[in-house]
Amino acid sequence: MMRDLRAMCLRGEVTIDHLNLQVASRSAAHPADLADLFDAALDCQLMLFHKERNAGGCAGDACADFAWVSLRQARNIHHSCTTDPSFI
């Protein structure tokens, strides 16, 4: 899925503002798979803003949650926080 999404981003067919993924060790068994995931996020102009080990979701620490956001979305959130006190 990420390869298709990456290609669509590179062709300008899709814009992503926020992406959350849970990565299980069995689906990303090789470090190269994780590198591809992070490269795809960069190609979609996403920045990692949150990661956590998911100890409850998989056997022990076999999973991790990652969240990326676009610079545009980060700016929109920042603007909302600084101009609308009720936002938070």
Backbone as ProteinMPNN parsed JSONL, in Angstrom:
{"seq_chain_A": "MMRDLRAMCLRGEVTIDHLNLQVASRSAAHPADLADLFDAALDCQLMLFHKERNAGGCAGDACADFAWVSLRQARNIHHSCTTDPSFI", "coords_chain_A": {"N_chain_A": [[0.815, -1.196, 0.0], [1.918, 1.292, 0.821], [3.808, 1.717, -1.156], [2.248, 2.219, -3.419], [0.909, 4.498, -2.542], [3.057, 6.209, -2.169], [3.952, 6.495, -4.834], [1.73, 7.788, -5.921], [1.81, 10.198, -4.486], [4.251, 11.243, -5.429], [3.568, 11.658, -8.086], [1.79, 13.674, -7.772], [-0.882, 13.149, -7.412], [-2.24, 12.813, -5.077], [-2.727, 14.314, -1.878], [-1.611, 14.289, 1.384], [-2.432, 15.014, 4.686], [-2.322, 14.008, 7.242], [-1.242, 11.047, 8.754], [-1.639, 7.96, 10.26], [-0.161, 5.011, 11.427], [0.031, 1.603, 12.384], [2.639, -0.497, 12.978], [3.47, -3.78, 12.698], [5.721, -6.27, 13.844], [5.824, -8.536, 12.247], [4.925, -7.595, 9.819], [6.798, -5.801, 9.088], [9.383, -6.94, 8.912], [11.989, -6.583, 8.119], [14.638, -4.214, 8.36], [14.885, -2.65, 6.058], [12.265, -2.496, 5.113], [11.063, -0.781, 6.968], [12.591, 1.468, 6.441], [11.741, 2.01, 3.832], [9.088, 2.697, 4.388], [9.413, 5.074, 5.888], [10.758, 6.614, 3.959], [8.732, 6.809, 2.05], [6.857, 8.328, 3.469], [8.287, 10.731, 3.66], [8.452, 11.361, 0.924], [5.83, 11.962, 0.509], [5.747, 14.325, 1.732], [5.543, 14.391, 4.518], [5.995, 14.759, 8.032], [7.364, 13.096, 10.797], [5.643, 13.097, 13.818], [4.895, 11.774, 16.056], [5.544, 8.843, 17.907], [5.221, 5.608, 19.269], [5.747, 2.76, 21.293], [3.744, -0.054, 21.065], [2.744, -1.786, 23.42], [0.516, -3.153, 24.327], [-0.952, -3.884, 22.108], [0.236, -5.842, 20.534], [2.169, -8.859, 20.84], [3.937, -8.226, 23.518], [6.465, -5.997, 22.812], [6.167, -5.901, 20.048], [4.953, -4.258, 18.217], [4.622, -0.956, 16.836], [3.437, 2.373, 16.934], [3.083, 4.959, 14.615], [2.928, 8.376, 13.689], [2.394, 10.806, 11.273], [2.541, 14.152, 9.975], [1.638, 16.743, 7.708], [3.49, 19.673, 6.736], [1.806, 21.763, 6.118], [-0.548, 21.084, 7.536], [0.458, 21.131, 10.146], [1.057, 23.844, 10.364], [-1.538, 24.903, 10.105], [-2.732, 23.93, 12.454], [-1.102, 25.142, 14.372], [-1.686, 27.835, 13.819], [-4.43, 27.867, 14.475], [-4.267, 27.335, 17.205], [-2.977, 29.61, 18.139], [-4.619, 31.705, 17.466], [-7.201, 31.216, 18.269], [-8.348, 30.978, 21.333], [-10.057, 29.073, 22.435], [-9.547, 26.764, 21.154], [-7.825, 24.877, 22.264]], "CA_chain_A": [[0.0, 0.0, 0.0], [2.75, 2.492, 0.896], [4.463, 1.943, -2.453], [1.254, 2.862, -4.276], [0.687, 5.838, -2.006], [4.269, 6.974, -2.477], [3.924, 6.816, -6.264], [0.673, 8.785, -6.12], [2.336, 11.471, -3.968], [5.281, 11.729, -6.353], [2.894, 12.123, -9.312], [0.91, 14.784, -7.426], [-2.271, 12.701, -7.5], [-2.856, 12.791, -3.755], [-2.087, 15.1, -0.829], [-1.925, 13.726, 2.699], [-2.131, 15.936, 5.774], [-2.113, 13.285, 8.504], [-1.209, 9.604, 8.527], [-1.346, 7.124, 11.427], [0.05, 3.616, 11.073], [0.574, 0.663, 13.357], [3.552, -1.405, 12.288], [3.706, -5.014, 13.444], [7.028, -6.829, 13.484], [5.711, -9.511, 11.159], [4.7, -6.899, 8.554], [7.988, -5.002, 8.786], [10.409, -7.805, 9.497], [13.318, -6.161, 7.713], [14.866, -2.767, 8.494], [14.645, -1.987, 4.771], [10.832, -2.213, 5.014], [10.817, 0.44, 7.736], [13.216, 2.567, 5.699], [10.813, 2.314, 2.73], [7.94, 3.383, 4.98], [9.802, 6.442, 6.215], [11.022, 7.294, 2.691], [7.431, 7.115, 1.448], [6.29, 9.458, 4.208], [9.012, 11.936, 3.22], [8.045, 11.674, -0.446], [4.49, 12.552, 0.622], [5.977, 15.567, 2.463], [5.053, 14.224, 5.888], [6.99, 14.777, 9.097], [6.998, 12.288, 11.957], [5.438, 13.907, 15.006], [4.595, 10.941, 17.22], [5.791, 7.408, 17.809], [5.167, 4.931, 20.566], [5.715, 1.306, 21.299], [2.401, -0.517, 21.393], [2.944, -2.997, 24.209], [-0.748, -3.852, 24.524], [-1.574, -4.296, 20.863], [0.909, -7.019, 19.988], [2.889, -9.618, 21.867], [5.019, -7.429, 24.098], [6.812, -4.765, 22.089], [6.29, -6.271, 18.636], [4.31, -3.256, 17.374], [4.877, 0.455, 17.112], [2.522, 3.307, 16.284], [3.745, 6.133, 14.068], [2.008, 9.384, 13.159], [3.043, 11.845, 10.485], [1.699, 15.286, 9.644], [2.233, 17.619, 6.694], [3.83, 21.004, 7.231], [0.596, 22.585, 5.989], [-1.437, 20.767, 8.656], [1.1, 21.636, 11.359], [0.848, 25.306, 10.377], [-2.96, 25.161, 10.384], [-2.97, 23.685, 13.876], [-0.418, 26.214, 15.106], [-2.468, 29.056, 13.635], [-5.656, 27.737, 15.266], [-3.919, 27.426, 18.632], [-2.539, 30.954, 18.506], [-5.639, 32.722, 17.17], [-8.477, 30.849, 18.89], [-8.042, 30.429, 22.654], [-10.927, 27.937, 22.78], [-9.119, 25.606, 20.366], [-7.185, 23.864, 23.135]], "C_chain_A": [[0.856, 1.257, 0.0], [3.464, 2.762, -0.426], [3.505, 2.65, -3.408], [1.021, 4.302, -3.839], [1.866, 6.752, -2.321], [4.27, 7.41, -3.938], [2.881, 7.887, -6.55], [1.122, 10.156, -5.614], [3.342, 12.074, -4.94], [4.691, 12.247, -7.658], [1.96, 13.298, -9.04], [-0.563, 14.429, -7.48], [-2.991, 12.735, -6.158], [-2.036, 13.685, -2.817], [-2.548, 14.532, 0.5], [-1.536, 14.743, 3.753], [-1.819, 15.219, 7.076], [-2.191, 11.786, 8.204], [-0.822, 8.908, 9.82], [-1.206, 5.685, 10.961], [0.52, 2.828, 12.277], [1.395, -0.342, 12.573], [3.812, -2.599, 13.193], [5.012, -5.629, 12.959], [6.916, -7.812, 12.324], [5.447, -8.821, 9.813], [5.879, -6.016, 8.169], [9.202, -5.715, 9.358], [11.816, -7.336, 9.178], [13.471, -4.657, 7.905], [14.624, -2.011, 7.191], [13.172, -1.659, 4.582], [10.48, -0.936, 5.778], [11.43, 1.64, 7.028], [12.325, 2.979, 4.529], [9.604, 3.087, 3.234], [8.276, 4.845, 5.257], [10.146, 7.244, 4.963], [9.716, 7.684, 2.003], [6.783, 8.3, 2.149], [6.975, 10.762, 3.799], [8.613, 12.336, 1.809], [6.641, 12.274, -0.488], [4.529, 13.838, 1.444], [5.376, 15.531, 3.853], [6.227, 14.201, 6.861], [6.481, 13.909, 10.239], [6.804, 13.201, 13.151], [5.12, 13.071, 16.234], [4.947, 9.493, 16.92], [5.683, 6.831, 19.207], [5.162, 3.43, 20.358], [4.319, 0.887, 21.746], [2.518, -1.851, 22.121], [1.659, -3.798, 24.364], [-1.339, -4.427, 23.259], [-1.002, -5.553, 20.253], [1.645, -7.71, 21.125], [4.083, -8.811, 22.371], [5.256, -6.149, 23.327], [6.969, -5.01, 20.594], [5.65, -5.255, 17.686], [4.749, -1.856, 17.78], [3.853, 1.271, 16.344], [3.323, 4.517, 15.836], [2.674, 7.082, 13.553], [2.823, 10.47, 12.465], [2.04, 12.952, 10.189], [2.417, 16.103, 8.565], [2.566, 18.961, 7.337], [2.606, 21.916, 7.167], [-0.351, 22.345, 7.162], [-0.854, 21.282, 9.971], [0.917, 23.143, 11.468], [-0.598, 25.652, 10.68], [-3.272, 24.98, 11.861], [-2.335, 24.781, 14.709], [-1.223, 27.509, 15.02], [-3.744, 29.01, 14.476], [-5.376, 27.892, 16.747], [-3.572, 28.845, 19.044], [-3.591, 32.014, 18.252], [-6.979, 32.447, 17.832], [-8.214, 30.21, 20.235], [-8.912, 29.226, 23.044], [-10.52, 26.667, 22.068], [-8.568, 24.506, 21.256], [-8.095, 23.445, 24.193]], "O_chain_A": [[0.564, 2.198, -0.738], [3.698, 3.918, -0.776], [3.901, 3.571, -4.123], [0.945, 5.21, -4.667], [1.691, 7.914, -2.689], [4.559, 8.568, -4.242], [3.129, 8.797, -7.341], [0.84, 11.17, -6.253], [3.292, 13.267, -5.239], [5.238, 13.164, -8.271], [1.395, 13.862, -9.976], [-1.41, 15.317, -7.583], [-4.221, 12.69, -6.111], [-0.817, 13.795, -2.948], [-3.742, 14.32, 0.713], [-0.428, 15.279, 3.72], [-1.121, 15.767, 7.929], [-3.086, 11.325, 7.495], [0.208, 9.227, 10.414], [-2.032, 5.193, 10.192], [1.305, 3.317, 13.089], [0.909, -0.959, 11.625], [4.309, -2.452, 14.31], [5.36, -5.512, 11.783], [7.83, -7.905, 11.505], [5.719, -9.409, 8.766], [5.947, -5.533, 7.038], [9.943, -5.168, 10.174], [12.751, -7.666, 9.907], [12.534, -3.902, 7.642], [14.202, -0.855, 7.217], [12.845, -0.649, 3.958], [9.7, -0.112, 5.3], [10.839, 2.72, 7.02], [12.17, 4.171, 4.262], [9.146, 4.025, 2.582], [7.513, 5.744, 4.901], [9.856, 8.439, 4.905], [9.613, 8.773, 1.438], [6.222, 9.179, 1.495], [6.311, 11.782, 3.613], [8.452, 13.523, 1.525], [6.305, 13.009, -1.417], [3.487, 14.38, 1.812], [4.778, 16.504, 4.313], [7.304, 13.691, 6.552], [5.308, 13.977, 10.605], [7.687, 13.995, 13.475], [5.079, 13.6, 17.345], [4.685, 8.985, 15.83], [6.011, 7.486, 20.196], [4.637, 2.916, 19.37], [3.785, 1.432, 22.712], [2.406, -2.914, 21.51], [1.716, -5.018, 24.517], [-2.142, -5.358, 23.317], [-1.698, -6.26, 19.523], [1.724, -7.189, 22.238], [5.116, -8.737, 21.706], [4.361, -5.314, 23.2], [7.815, -4.392, 19.948], [5.794, -5.38, 16.47], [5.184, -1.614, 18.906], [3.453, 0.905, 15.239], [4.146, 5.04, 16.588], [1.64, 6.649, 13.044], [3.806, 10.978, 13.004], [0.833, 12.713, 10.158], [3.646, 16.146, 8.52], [1.989, 19.332, 8.359], [2.395, 22.742, 8.055], [-0.896, 23.296, 7.722], [-1.582, 21.807, 10.813], [0.648, 23.658, 12.553], [-0.865, 26.592, 11.429], [-3.993, 25.783, 12.451], [-2.95, 25.293, 15.645], [-1.417, 28.196, 16.023], [-4.101, 29.999, 15.117], [-6.158, 28.511, 17.468], [-3.842, 29.245, 20.176], [-3.476, 33.124, 18.772], [-7.809, 33.349, 17.946], [-7.889, 29.024, 20.297], [-8.519, 28.443, 23.909], [-11.075, 25.601, 22.335], [-8.825, 23.326, 21.017], [-7.738, 22.604, 25.018]]}, "name": "protein", "num_of_chains": 1, "seq": "MMRDLRAMCLRGEVTIDHLNLQVASRSAAHPADLADLFDAALDCQLMLFHKERNAGGCAGDACADFAWVSLRQARNIHHSCTTDPSFI"}
